[in-house]
Amino acid sequence: MRAVIATGERVWLCSLRLSDREELIRAVTASLSQHRPWVYAPKNREQWSAYARKRKADDARAMVVRRRDDGLMVGVINLNNIIGGGLQQAFVGYYGFAPHFGRGYMTEGLNLVIEHAFVDLRLHRLEANIQPGNEPSKKLAKRVGFRYEGFSPRYLQVGGEWRDHERWAMVSDDPTVTAR
């Protein structure tokens, strides 16, 4: 039985499990041409093991977006570096899988994650750091209510290179969030 976190109209969100390993590796491999150079998701068992270890930490959540009609994995959304105290923040990372791009599944899944983060985890702020040329990711962030906050040169190492990123964020008490 899957650990379902939230259910939407067309997708459900569940915690990543060991049983997801082979399906995720296949989906990542089939999506490499769309992911690179933006995302370097686990494409073999060794990379999966390293990814899964990081996701078991108290400050991380790995969630799989699945279609409700057939349970097929359509994407992954991670909450990273969850910080409590006076900040109450997490960083959001996400990627979808071919051939499901452009069908709204990740929009629905990310909306479920936002609700989970602000309601269940009681976070105040979510931040998504997106490489400037990754237009699909920026459009998704805008669509669900993230706002552009600024530019960070050589901010994050992706694929072995320090890459520029744009900071996109939302806060729980923003009128666009509270109107959901």
N, CA, C and O atoms as a DFTB+ gen file, in Angstrom:
720 C
 N C O
     1  1       0.833      -1.185       0.000
     2  2       0.000       0.000       0.000
     3  2       0.878       1.250       0.000
     4  3       1.828       1.344       0.777
     5  1       0.568       2.181      -0.848
     6  2       1.331       3.425      -0.951
     7  2       0.954       4.396       0.160
     8  3      -0.182       4.417       0.633
     9  1       1.929       5.193       0.560
    10  2       1.680       6.241       1.551
    11  2       1.196       7.481       0.800
    12  3       2.000       8.321       0.397
    13  1      -0.111       7.591       0.616
    14  2      -0.691       8.713      -0.120
    15  2      -0.679       9.943       0.770
    16  3      -1.147       9.908       1.908
    17  1      -0.136      11.034       0.236
    18  2      -0.053      12.295       0.953
    19  2      -1.257      13.164       0.631
    20  3      -1.830      13.800       1.515
    21  1      -1.641      13.186      -0.656
    22  2      -2.757      14.027      -1.090
    23  2      -3.325      13.477      -2.387
    24  3      -2.632      12.823      -3.168
    25  1      -4.590      13.756      -2.590
    26  2      -5.267      13.314      -3.808
    27  2      -5.871      14.516      -4.506
    28  3      -6.555      15.334      -3.890
    29  1      -5.609      14.611      -5.793
    30  2      -6.179      15.675      -6.600
    31  2      -7.215      15.117      -7.546
    32  3      -7.627      13.963      -7.423
    33  1      -7.635      15.935      -8.489
    34  2      -8.641      15.512      -9.451
    35  2      -8.115      14.432     -10.393
    36  3      -8.813      13.460     -10.682
    37  1      -6.873      14.606     -10.874
    38  2      -6.311      13.655     -11.840
    39  2      -5.069      12.939     -11.358
    40  3      -4.644      11.956     -11.966
    41  1      -4.468      13.423     -10.255
    42  2      -3.235      12.805      -9.750
    43  2      -3.332      12.587      -8.254
    44  3      -4.149      13.201      -7.569
    45  1      -2.482      11.699      -7.762
    46  2      -2.265      11.610      -6.342
    47  2      -0.783      11.703      -6.072
    48  3       0.057      11.390      -6.916
    49  1      -0.497      12.142      -4.874
    50  2       0.855      12.397      -4.441
    51  2       1.175      11.397      -3.343
    52  3       0.423      11.260      -2.378
    53  1       2.295      10.699      -3.494
    54  2       2.656       9.738      -2.463
    55  2       4.142       9.827      -2.165
    56  3       4.926      10.335      -2.967
    57  1       4.513       9.324      -0.999
    58  2       5.918       9.292      -0.607
    59  2       6.675       8.331      -1.509
    60  3       6.153       7.289      -1.905
    61  1       7.904       8.691      -1.824
    62  2       8.777       7.812      -2.595
    63  2       9.065       6.565      -1.787
    64  3       9.320       6.633      -0.585
    65  1       9.022       5.412      -2.466
    66  2       9.268       4.128      -1.811
    67  2      10.282       3.321      -2.621
    68  3      10.486       3.579      -3.807
    69  1      10.900       2.365      -1.982
    70  2      11.853       1.493      -2.667
    71  2      11.200       0.829      -3.873
    72  3      11.846       0.641      -4.904
    73  1       9.940       0.479      -3.752
    74  2       9.237      -0.169      -4.869
    75  2       9.097       0.736      -6.094
    76  3       8.731       0.260      -7.168
    77  1       9.383       2.032      -5.950
    78  2       9.325       2.974      -7.078
    79  2      10.619       2.977      -7.903
    80  3      10.664       3.565      -8.983
    81  1      11.661       2.324      -7.396
    82  2      13.000       2.442      -7.981
    83  2      13.041       2.141      -9.475
    84  3      13.478       2.991     -10.251
    85  1      12.609       0.979      -9.896
    86  2      12.759       0.595     -11.305
    87  2      11.896       1.465     -12.225
    88  3      12.329       1.842     -13.314
    89  1      10.685       1.778     -11.787
    90  2       9.819       2.634     -12.602
    91  2      10.419       4.030     -12.748
    92  3      10.379       4.619     -13.829
    93  1      10.975       4.556     -11.658
    94  2      11.592       5.882     -11.714
    95  2      12.812       5.872     -12.624
    96  3      12.973       6.778     -13.442
    97  1      13.664       4.881     -12.502
    98  2      14.857       4.800     -13.357
    99  2      14.453       4.731     -14.829
   100  3      15.056       5.405     -15.664
   101  1      13.447       3.932     -15.156
   102  2      12.966       3.857     -16.557
   103  2      12.431       5.212     -17.037
   104  3      12.712       5.640     -18.156
   105  1      11.659       5.875     -16.176
   106  2      11.070       7.161     -16.551
   107  2      12.150       8.232     -16.724
   108  3      12.083       9.039     -17.651
   109  1      13.137       8.239     -15.837
   110  2      14.241       9.198     -15.959
   111  2      15.004       8.949     -17.253
   112  3      15.296       9.890     -17.991
   113  1      15.327       7.696     -17.534
   114  2      16.070       7.350     -18.751
   115  2      15.307       7.777     -20.006
   116  3      15.906       8.277     -20.959
   117  1      13.997       7.582     -20.007
   118  2      13.171       7.965     -21.164
   119  2      13.048       9.480     -21.304
   120  3      12.651       9.970     -22.361
   121  1      13.381      10.222     -20.258
   122  2      13.185      11.678     -20.261
   123  2      14.490      12.466     -20.315
   124  3      14.469      13.692     -20.207
   125  1      15.616      11.791     -20.480
   126  2      16.916      12.465     -20.421
   127  2      17.028      13.642     -21.379
   128  3      17.571      14.682     -21.006
   129  1      16.534      13.506     -22.592
   130  2      16.689      14.591     -23.567
   131  2      15.924      15.842     -23.141
   132  3      16.322      16.949     -23.505
   133  1      14.847      15.699     -22.387
   134  2      14.105      16.858     -21.908
   135  2      14.683      17.398     -20.602
   136  3      14.556      18.590     -20.320
   137  1      15.313      16.540     -19.807
   138  2      15.838      16.964     -18.517
   139  2      17.161      17.707     -18.614
   140  3      17.387      18.668     -17.878
   141  1      18.024      17.283     -19.499
   142  2      19.361      17.859     -19.550
   143  2      19.369      19.189     -20.265
   144  3      18.673      19.325     -21.272
   145  1      20.107      20.171     -19.811
   146  2      21.086      20.182     -18.716
   147  2      20.491      20.615     -17.376
   148  3      21.231      20.916     -16.439
   149  1      19.170      20.646     -17.279
   150  2      18.521      21.212     -16.087
   151  2      18.500      20.261     -14.895
   152  3      18.691      20.688     -13.757
   153  1      18.271      18.983     -15.148
   154  2      18.064      18.013     -14.072
   155  2      18.937      16.793     -14.317
   156  3      19.069      16.321     -15.447
   157  1      19.530      16.294     -13.243
   158  2      20.312      15.063     -13.292
   159  2      19.714      14.100     -12.262
   160  3      20.271      13.883     -11.186
   161  1      18.584      13.541     -12.622
   162  2      17.856      12.619     -11.747
   163  2      18.520      11.240     -11.796
   164  3      19.283      10.953     -12.718
   165  1      18.236      10.391     -10.814
   166  2      18.882       9.070     -10.771
   167  2      18.475       8.183     -11.946
   168  3      17.294       7.908     -12.153
   169  1      19.479       7.740     -12.713
   170  2      19.187       6.917     -13.897
   171  2      19.745       5.498     -13.799
   172  3      19.702       4.740     -14.768
   173  1      20.265       5.146     -12.630
   174  2      20.693       3.762     -12.396
   175  2      20.556       3.459     -10.905
   176  3      20.245       4.349     -10.114
   177  1      20.788       2.202     -10.523
   178  2      20.571       1.793      -9.125
   179  2      21.517       2.495      -8.154
   180  3      21.120       2.828      -7.038
   181  1      22.755       2.721      -8.566
   182  2      23.714       3.398      -7.685
   183  2      23.257       4.831      -7.401
   184  3      23.266       5.275      -6.253
   185  1      22.858       5.552      -8.455
   186  2      22.369       6.918      -8.273
   187  2      21.068       6.924      -7.462
   188  3      20.851       7.808      -6.633
   189  1      20.210       5.934      -7.708
   190  2      18.971       5.820      -6.939
   191  2      19.277       5.680      -5.448
   192  3      18.646       6.339      -4.621
   193  1      20.245       4.824      -5.100
   194  2      20.585       4.595      -3.699
   195  2      21.034       5.884      -3.022
   196  3      20.632       6.171      -1.895
   197  1      21.868       6.660      -3.709
   198  2      22.331       7.928      -3.154
   199  2      21.161       8.901      -2.987
   200  3      21.053       9.582      -1.967
   201  1      20.295       8.960      -3.986
   202  2      19.109       9.824      -3.935
   203  2      18.192       9.407      -2.782
   204  3      17.746      10.254      -2.008
   205  1      17.915       8.127      -2.667
   206  2      17.008       7.627      -1.630
   207  2      17.570       7.890      -0.235
   208  3      16.812       8.211       0.680
   209  1      18.894       7.758      -0.054
   210  2      19.513       8.041       1.246
   211  2      19.292       9.502       1.648
   212  3      18.948       9.790       2.794
   213  1      19.491      10.418       0.703
   214  2      19.292      11.843       0.991
   215  2      17.841      12.132       1.359
   216  3      17.570      12.974       2.215
   217  1      16.923      11.445       0.722
   218  2      15.491      11.692       0.936
   219  2      14.988      11.126       2.250
   220  3      13.876      11.445       2.670
   221  1      15.788      10.284       2.913
   222  2      15.389       9.731       4.205
   223  2      15.704      10.690       5.353
   224  3      15.272      10.467       6.484
   225  1      16.445      11.741       5.071
   226  2      16.804      12.701       6.111
   227  2      15.554      13.417       6.625
   228  3      14.557      13.545       5.913
   229  1      15.628      13.877       7.866
   230  2      14.495      14.580       8.467
   231  2      14.152      15.879       7.742
   232  3      13.017      16.351       7.812
   233  1      15.125      16.452       7.051
   234  2      14.886      17.736       6.384
   235  2      14.562      17.588       4.902
   236  3      14.767      18.527       4.133
   237  1      14.062      16.432       4.490
   238  2      13.753      16.205       3.077
   239  2      12.486      15.364       2.935
   240  3      12.166      14.540       3.793
   241  1      11.782      15.589       1.846
   242  2      10.627      14.777       1.472
   243  2      10.700      14.534      -0.025
   244  3      10.877      15.475      -0.799
   245  1      10.568      13.307      -0.431
   246  2      10.514      12.954      -1.855
   247  2       9.119      12.425      -2.141
   248  3       8.642      11.500      -1.483
   249  1       8.475      13.023      -3.130
   250  2       7.097      12.646      -3.452
   251  2       6.965      12.329      -4.927
   252  3       7.558      12.990      -5.779
   253  1       6.184      11.315      -5.208
   254  2       5.932      10.872      -6.577
   255  2       4.536      11.328      -6.963
   256  3       3.585      11.191      -6.193
   257  1       4.429      11.875      -8.175
   258  2       3.130      12.261      -8.723
   259  2       2.684      11.123      -9.633
   260  3       3.397      10.740     -10.561
   261  1       1.493      10.586      -9.354
   262  2       0.956       9.470     -10.137
   263  2      -0.426       9.814     -10.661
   264  3      -1.209      10.497     -10.000
   265  1      -0.713       9.325     -11.870
   266  2      -2.061       9.503     -12.417
   267  2      -3.025       8.652     -11.622
   268  3      -2.724       7.509     -11.275
   269  1      -4.173       9.210     -11.339
   270  2      -5.166       8.456     -10.557
   271  2      -5.773       7.316     -11.367
   272  3      -6.070       6.257     -10.813
   273  1      -5.961       7.516     -12.662
   274  2      -6.674       6.497     -13.449
   275  2      -5.903       5.192     -13.604
   276  3      -6.510       4.123     -13.667
   277  1      -4.564       5.264     -13.667
   278  2      -3.795       4.030     -13.864
   279  2      -2.578       3.899     -12.953
   280  3      -1.851       2.910     -13.038
   281  1      -2.345       4.884     -12.081
   282  2      -1.228       4.817     -11.141
   283  2       0.140       5.066     -11.744
   284  3       1.149       4.916     -11.055
   285  1       0.200       5.440     -13.006
   286  2       1.476       5.652     -13.683
   287  2       2.216       6.865     -13.117
   288  3       1.612       7.914     -12.891
   289  1       3.516       6.721     -12.892
   290  2       4.361       7.796     -12.383
   291  2       4.553       8.842     -13.481
   292  3       5.000       8.519     -14.582
   293  1       4.214      10.095     -13.177
   294  2       4.348      11.171     -14.167
   295  2       5.371      12.221     -13.747
   296  3       5.732      13.083     -14.548
   297  1       5.847      12.161     -12.494
   298  2       6.842      13.125     -12.052
   299  2       7.235      12.933     -10.610
   300  3       6.689      12.092      -9.896
   301  1       8.200      13.738     -10.199
   302  2       8.733      13.720      -8.837
   303  2       8.811      15.158      -8.350
   304  3       9.166      16.064      -9.105
   305  1       8.476      15.355      -7.082
   306  2       8.631      16.668      -6.453
   307  2       9.316      16.445      -5.110
   308  3       8.884      15.621      -4.303
   309  1      10.383      17.190      -4.889
   310  2      11.144      17.080      -3.650
   311  2      11.038      18.360      -2.837
   312  3      11.067      19.460      -3.389
   313  1      10.917      18.215      -1.539
   314  2      11.121      19.320      -0.613
   315  2      12.479      19.068       0.023
   316  3      12.700      18.023       0.636
   317  1      13.377      20.011      -0.122
   318  2      14.749      19.866       0.347
   319  2      15.073      20.916       1.395
   320  3      14.482      21.996       1.409
   321  1      16.014      20.596       2.269
   322  2      16.486      21.528       3.280
   323  2      15.328      22.187       4.018
   324  3      15.248      23.412       4.104
   325  1      14.448      21.371       4.541
   326  2      13.321      21.893       5.315
   327  2      13.888      22.469       6.610
   328  3      14.555      21.776       7.377
   329  1      13.613      23.732       6.831
   330  2      14.174      24.462       7.963
   331  2      13.033      24.916       8.865
   332  3      12.045      25.472       8.386
   333  1      13.166      24.685      10.160
   334  2      12.151      25.118      11.115
   335  2      12.522      26.444      11.740
   336  3      13.077      27.323      11.081
   337  1      12.215      26.580      12.998
   338  2      12.556      27.796      13.738
   339  2      11.879      29.025      13.178
   340  3      10.713      28.984      12.784
   341  1      12.613      30.110      13.145
   342  2      12.075      31.378      12.665
   343  2      11.942      31.477      11.163
   344  3      11.354      32.437      10.665
   345  1      12.473      30.506      10.418
   346  2      12.417      30.564       8.954
   347  2      11.249      29.767       8.386
   348  3      10.518      30.276       7.536
   349  1      11.060      28.533       8.836
   350  2       9.961      27.667       8.348
   351  2       9.917      27.630       6.816
   352  3       8.933      28.052       6.209
   353  1      10.973      27.129       6.205
   354  2      11.132      27.161       4.752
   355  2      11.595      25.819       4.214
   356  3      12.175      25.006       4.934
   357  1      11.328      25.605       2.938
   358  2      11.891      24.467       2.211
   359  2      12.169      24.897       0.783
   360  3      11.561      25.835       0.268
   361  1      13.088      24.204       0.161
   362  2      13.380      24.389      -1.249
   363  2      12.645      23.302      -2.027
   364  3      12.627      22.142      -1.616
   365  1      12.046      23.676      -3.136
   366  2      11.262      22.758      -3.955
   367  2      12.027      22.445      -5.234
   368  3      12.535      23.346      -5.902
   369  1      12.104      21.161      -5.566
   370  2      12.665      20.726      -6.838
   371  2      11.683      19.770      -7.486
   372  3      11.022      18.998      -6.792
   373  1      11.580      19.811      -8.798
   374  2      10.595      18.969      -9.482
   375  2      11.035      18.647     -10.894
   376  3      11.805      19.382     -11.513
   377  1      10.524      17.526     -11.389
   378  2      10.715      17.161     -12.794
   379  2       9.632      16.172     -13.184
   380  3       9.238      15.298     -12.411
   381  1       9.171      16.343     -14.406
   382  2       8.162      15.451     -14.960
   383  2       8.805      14.436     -15.889
   384  3      10.005      14.492     -16.159
   385  1       7.991      13.511     -16.372
   386  2       8.487      12.451     -17.235
   387  2       7.775      12.441     -18.577
   388  3       6.581      12.725     -18.680
   389  1       8.560      12.099     -19.617
   390  2       7.990      11.881     -20.953
   391  2       7.154      10.609     -20.870
   392  3       7.534       9.690     -20.144
   393  1       6.076      10.520     -21.553
   394  2       5.487      11.453     -22.526
   395  2       4.392      12.327     -21.916
   396  3       3.443      12.686     -22.614
   397  1       4.497      12.677     -20.643
   398  2       3.419      13.361     -19.934
   399  2       3.571      14.873     -19.858
   400  3       2.750      15.542     -19.232
   401  1       4.604      15.421     -20.481
   402  2       4.824      16.858     -20.429
   403  2       3.640      17.609     -21.042
   404  3       3.039      17.156     -22.017
   405  1       3.320      18.749     -20.461
   406  2       2.308      19.630     -21.037
   407  2       0.870      19.196     -20.829
   408  3      -0.029      19.722     -21.484
   409  1       0.636      18.262     -19.944
   410  2      -0.735      17.767     -19.728
   411  2      -1.331      18.222     -18.401
   412  3      -2.459      17.859     -18.066
   413  1      -0.583      19.009     -17.652
   414  2      -1.101      19.565     -16.408
   415  2      -0.924      18.708     -15.174
   416  3      -1.323      19.112     -14.082
   417  1      -0.333      17.531     -15.322
   418  2      -0.157      16.656     -14.164
   419  2       0.773      17.272     -13.116
   420  3       0.491      17.215     -11.919
   421  1       1.871      17.854     -13.570
   422  2       2.818      18.439     -12.622
   423  2       2.252      19.707     -11.989
   424  3       2.562      20.007     -10.836
   425  1       1.439      20.447     -12.713
   426  2       0.778      21.613     -12.120
   427  2      -0.097      21.166     -10.956
   428  3      -0.042      21.741      -9.869
   429  1      -0.896      20.144     -11.191
   430  2      -1.758      19.635     -10.132
   431  2      -0.931      19.059      -8.981
   432  3      -1.239      19.295      -7.813
   433  1       0.115      18.306      -9.311
   434  2       0.971      17.724      -8.280
   435  2       1.677      18.785      -7.449
   436  3       1.763      18.662      -6.227
   437  1       2.180      19.823      -8.103
   438  2       2.872      20.886      -7.367
   439  2       1.894      21.657      -6.485
   440  3       2.254      22.065      -5.381
   441  1       0.681      21.861      -6.946
   442  2      -0.332      22.494      -6.096
   443  2      -0.608      21.653      -4.851
   444  3      -0.797      22.201      -3.765
   445  1      -0.631      20.332      -5.000
   446  2      -0.826      19.455      -3.841
   447  2       0.352      19.556      -2.870
   448  3       0.159      19.543      -1.654
   449  1       1.563      19.656      -3.404
   450  2       2.748      19.793      -2.555
   451  2       2.712      21.121      -1.799
   452  3       3.043      21.176      -0.615
   453  1       2.313      22.180      -2.484
   454  2       2.227      23.495      -1.838
   455  2       1.249      23.434      -0.671
   456  3       1.552      23.926       0.416
   457  1       0.094      22.841      -0.883
   458  2      -0.887      22.713       0.198
   459  2      -0.319      21.866       1.340
   460  3      -0.470      22.217       2.510
   461  1       0.326      20.763       1.001
   462  2       0.944      19.902       2.019
   463  2       1.993      20.681       2.818
   464  3       2.040      20.579       4.044
   465  1       2.823      21.447       2.137
   466  2       3.892      22.196       2.800
   467  2       3.334      23.266       3.734
   468  3       3.807      23.416       4.861
   469  1       2.334      24.006       3.272
   470  2       1.818      25.107       4.074
   471  2       0.825      24.657       5.148
   472  3       0.768      25.259       6.221
   473  1       0.050      23.621       4.879
   474  2      -0.967      23.187       5.840
   475  2      -0.414      22.098       6.765
   476  3      -0.421      22.260       7.986
   477  1       0.059      21.000       6.192
   478  2       0.494      19.864       7.008
   479  2       1.843      20.103       7.680
   480  3       2.006      19.806       8.864
   481  1       2.807      20.636       6.936
   482  2       4.141      20.863       7.492
   483  2       4.257      22.225       8.168
   484  3       5.233      22.497       8.868
   485  1       3.266      23.071       7.956
   486  2       3.195      24.403       8.556
   487  2       4.395      25.274       8.221
   488  3       4.883      26.028       9.064
   489  1       4.869      25.164       6.974
   490  2       5.955      26.014       6.528
   491  2       5.416      27.398       6.184
   492  3       4.224      27.572       5.933
   493  1       6.304      28.365       6.178
   494  2       5.927      29.736       5.836
   495  2       6.360      30.102       4.415
   496  3       5.712      30.916       3.757
   497  1       7.460      29.499       3.941
   498  2       8.033      29.909       2.656
   499  2       8.497      28.697       1.875
   500  3       9.068      27.761       2.435
   501  1       8.243      28.726       0.561
   502  2       8.787      27.746      -0.373
   503  2       9.598      28.493      -1.408
   504  3       9.196      29.554      -1.885
   505  1      10.739      27.933      -1.749
   506  2      11.608      28.555      -2.743
   507  2      11.990      27.533      -3.793
   508  3      12.348      26.399      -3.475
   509  1      11.908      27.949      -5.058
   510  2      12.342      27.120      -6.187
   511  2      13.458      27.865      -6.895
   512  3      13.269      29.007      -7.312
   513  1      14.599      27.247      -7.035
   514  2      15.723      27.844      -7.752
   515  2      15.807      27.180      -9.117
   516  3      15.986      25.968      -9.234
   517  1      15.671      28.019     -10.157
   518  2      15.497      27.525     -11.523
   519  2      16.548      28.148     -12.429
   520  3      16.782      29.356     -12.383
   521  1      17.176      27.324     -13.248
   522  2      18.157      27.841     -14.196
   523  2      17.456      28.750     -15.210
   524  3      16.366      28.425     -15.681
   525  1      18.081      29.896     -15.551
   526  2      17.420      30.897     -16.389
   527  2      16.853      30.374     -17.715
   528  3      15.811      30.857     -18.160
   529  1      17.490      29.429     -18.338
   530  2      17.014      28.926     -19.632
   531  2      15.935      27.861     -19.538
   532  3      15.422      27.418     -20.566
   533  1      15.580      27.444     -18.343
   534  2      14.606      26.368     -18.177
   535  2      13.184      26.948     -18.182
   536  3      12.536      27.059     -17.141
   537  1      12.731      27.307     -19.358
   538  2      11.428      27.957     -19.515
   539  2      10.264      27.098     -19.029
   540  3       9.377      27.628     -18.360
   541  1      10.220      25.786     -19.334
   542  2       9.092      24.991     -18.818
   543  2       8.983      25.026     -17.291
   544  3       7.878      25.101     -16.752
   545  1      10.118      24.972     -16.595
   546  2      10.101      25.003     -15.140
   547  2       9.647      26.366     -14.624
   548  3       8.886      26.441     -13.660
   549  1      10.104      27.430     -15.253
   550  2       9.685      28.769     -14.833
   551  2       8.187      28.968     -15.080
   552  3       7.500      29.571     -14.255
   553  1       7.682      28.471     -16.196
   554  2       6.245      28.602     -16.479
   555  2       5.419      27.848     -15.443
   556  3       4.375      28.334     -15.009
   557  1       5.884      26.656     -15.042
   558  2       5.184      25.897     -14.019
   559  2       5.191      26.661     -12.695
   560  3       4.160      26.760     -12.029
   561  1       6.340      27.195     -12.317
   562  2       6.435      27.956     -11.070
   563  2       5.465      29.144     -11.085
   564  3       4.760      29.380     -10.104
   565  1       5.430      29.876     -12.175
   566  2       4.502      31.015     -12.298
   567  2       3.054      30.556     -12.199
   568  3       2.239      31.175     -11.515
   569  1       2.748      29.472     -12.885
   570  2       1.372      28.970     -12.952
   571  2       0.807      28.644     -11.572
   572  3      -0.385      28.840     -11.331
   573  1       1.644      28.153     -10.670
   574  2       1.153      27.772      -9.340
   575  2       1.326      28.886      -8.308
   576  3       0.967      28.708      -7.144
   577  1       1.871      30.027      -8.719
   578  2       1.919      31.173      -7.819
   579  2       3.272      31.601      -7.290
   580  3       3.339      32.520      -6.474
   581  1       4.356      30.967      -7.726
   582  2       5.676      31.443      -7.317
   583  2       5.951      32.782      -8.001
   584  3       5.517      33.021      -9.128
   585  1       6.678      33.647      -7.298
   586  2       7.064      34.946      -7.857
   587  2       8.578      35.021      -7.974
   588  3       9.312      34.513      -7.126
   589  1       9.026      35.666      -9.046
   590  2      10.453      35.885      -9.264
   591  2      10.984      36.829      -8.193
   592  3      10.409      37.891      -7.952
   593  1      12.087      36.436      -7.549
   594  2      12.690      37.268      -6.511
   595  2      14.072      37.788      -6.867
   596  3      14.493      38.826      -6.357
   597  1      14.779      37.086      -7.728
   598  2      16.117      37.565      -8.037
   599  2      16.979      36.537      -8.738
   600  3      16.550      35.416      -9.012
   601  1      18.198      36.943      -9.019
   602  2      19.165      36.152      -9.774
   603  2      20.357      35.834      -8.882
   604  3      20.868      36.707      -8.180
   605  1      20.794      34.588      -8.913
   606  2      21.939      34.143      -8.123
   607  2      22.984      33.533      -9.055
   608  3      22.798      32.417      -9.540
   609  1      24.077      34.249      -9.310
   610  2      25.108      33.694     -10.191
   611  2      25.822      32.508      -9.555
   612  3      26.111      32.506      -8.358
   613  1      26.103      31.491     -10.388
   614  2      26.838      30.306      -9.954
   615  2      26.330      29.809      -8.597
   616  3      27.122      29.568      -7.687
   617  1      25.029      29.660      -8.466
   618  2      24.364      29.376      -7.199
   619  2      24.408      27.908      -6.791
   620  3      24.636      27.588      -5.624
   621  1      24.189      27.024      -7.749
   622  2      23.997      25.619      -7.418
   623  2      24.753      24.750      -8.412
   624  3      24.783      25.035      -9.609
   625  1      25.360      23.691      -7.901
   626  2      26.090      22.776      -8.775
   627  2      25.119      21.745      -9.349
   628  3      24.490      20.982      -8.617
   629  1      25.016      21.745     -10.669
   630  2      24.134      20.822     -11.385
   631  2      24.956      20.168     -12.490
   632  3      25.579      20.861     -13.295
   633  1      24.959      18.853     -12.532
   634  2      25.721      18.154     -13.554
   635  2      27.212      18.453     -13.483
   636  3      27.898      18.443     -14.504
   637  1      27.718      18.722     -12.271
   638  2      29.144      18.963     -12.079
   639  2      29.586      20.390     -12.374
   640  3      30.779      20.683     -12.306
   641  1      28.653      21.290     -12.702
   642  2      29.008      22.684     -12.998
   643  2      28.208      23.626     -12.111
   644  3      27.036      23.387     -11.817
   645  1      28.874      24.713     -11.687
   646  2      28.162      25.743     -10.937
   647  2      27.336      26.542     -11.928
   648  3      27.868      27.107     -12.883
   649  1      26.030      26.585     -11.696
   650  2      25.118      27.220     -12.649
   651  2      24.347      28.366     -12.001
   652  3      24.015      28.348     -10.816
   653  1      24.080      29.366     -12.846
   654  2      23.251      30.487     -12.421
   655  2      21.828      29.986     -12.189
   656  3      21.378      29.037     -12.831
   657  1      21.131      30.638     -11.263
   658  2      19.734      30.288     -10.985
   659  2      18.922      31.549     -10.717
   660  3      19.441      32.565     -10.254
   661  1      17.663      31.450     -11.016
   662  2      16.704      32.476     -10.626
   663  2      15.993      31.961      -9.380
   664  3      15.661      30.779      -9.287
   665  1      15.762      32.861      -8.420
   666  2      15.022      32.501      -7.203
   667  2      13.552      32.832      -7.404
   668  3      13.192      33.965      -7.725
   669  1      12.721      31.836      -7.214
   670  2      11.266      31.979      -7.258
   671  2      10.749      31.540      -5.903
   672  3      11.223      30.544      -5.357
   673  1       9.789      32.259      -5.352
   674  2       9.317      31.908      -4.006
   675  2       7.851      32.265      -3.820
   676  3       7.261      33.014      -4.599
   677  1       7.288      31.701      -2.758
   678  2       5.946      32.056      -2.293
   679  2       5.933      31.906      -0.784
   680  3       6.702      31.130      -0.215
   681  1       5.044      32.662      -0.139
   682  2       4.890      32.560       1.303
   683  2       3.431      32.196       1.615
   684  3       2.512      32.501       0.855
   685  1       3.264      31.551       2.734
   686  2       1.943      30.998       3.080
   687  2       0.874      32.045       3.250
   688  3      -0.296      31.757       2.997
   689  1       1.219      33.249       3.667
   690  2       0.197      34.273       3.900
   691  2       0.046      35.235       2.724
   692  3      -0.615      36.266       2.852
   693  1       0.653      34.909       1.581
   694  2       0.463      35.715       0.374
   695  2      -0.987      35.566      -0.083
   696  3      -1.512      34.453      -0.064
   697  1      -1.649      36.648      -0.494
   698  2      -3.050      36.547      -0.930
   699  2      -3.286      35.531      -2.047
   700  3      -4.354      34.921      -2.099
   701  1      -2.315      35.336      -2.940
   702  2      -2.508      34.338      -4.011
   703  2      -2.498      32.924      -3.466
   704  3      -3.101      32.025      -4.052
   705  1      -1.818      32.719      -2.348
   706  2      -1.761      31.403      -1.711
   707  2      -3.010      31.186      -0.848
   708  3      -3.633      30.126      -0.909
   709  1      -3.365      32.171      -0.062
   710  2      -4.499      32.020       0.843
   711  2      -5.823      31.961       0.091
   712  3      -6.823      31.512       0.650
   713  1      -5.850      32.406      -1.168
   714  2      -7.085      32.369      -1.960
   715  2      -7.330      31.005      -2.602
   716  3      -8.336      30.824      -3.288
   717  1      -6.446      30.058      -2.396
   718  2      -6.586      28.743      -3.023
   719  2      -7.842      28.045      -2.586
   720  3      -8.110      26.926      -3.022
